[in-house]
Amino acid sequence: MRASRDEFIEQSVQMAALAGWSSDLVEGYEAYLEKKVPHRKAEPETIREKPDDERGEPLFKAVEKVQKANEGKG
């Protein structure tokens, strides 16, 4: 049984918090997932493979942006 979209996002955010991420980073990750995780359609969509260098690139950039913002606060 697959988790619903909301359950997936909630579990991912909880794992990030348990991993010791800062609250700002966890909030940014949650916002990213809310924006990028698609709602399920009636028909399953085929998974399109991306080249390895494209996987995770938007998340990496988001993490860098939050880290730079946090450095400015310190």
N, C-alpha and C positions, 0 to 999 in steps of 0.2 A: 504494500500500500504506500503510495507516494504522499508526502506531506503537501499540504496546501501551500500556496504562495506565501501567505502571511505566516504560517508555521515555519516555513523555510527561513524567511527573513528573521523571525524572532529567534530561532535556534542559532542562526549564523551570528547575530548580534550578541547573544549570550555567550557563545564560544569566544568571540573576540574580547568580551569583557573578562571572561575567565582567563584568557591568555595574557592579561595584564595590560591591554591597550588603554591609553588615556581616554577619559570620557569624551573629549573633543574628537578623537579619532574614531571611537565607537559611534558617536552621533553622525559623523561624516560617512562612515561605512554604511550605517542604516539608511541614510538619505540616498547614497549611491545605489543600494539594493532596491529601495523603493522605486527609484527611477528606471533602473536597468532590468530588473527581473520581470519578464513578461507575464501577463495574465494568461492563464491557460485558455486555449481555444477548444471548440468542440472536437475538432480533428487534431490528432497529434501532429506536430510539426517535425520535420526531419531535422536532425542536428547537422549543421554545416560545420565542418572542421575548419579551423583557422590555422595558419602557419604558427609554429611555436613562438615566434617573435611578436605576434600580435596578441596572444593570450595574456590577459591580465594587465595590459599596458594602461588602460584608463584607470584601473585601481591603483597601479603603481604611481601614476601621476597625481592622483588624488591624495595618496598617502604622503608623497613628497610635499605637496602644497600645505597639508595640515602640519607636517613636521616643521616646515619653514615658518609657518604662522606661530607655532608654539615656541620656537627659538626666539622670536621677537618679543614674546611675553616675558621670557626669563630674564 
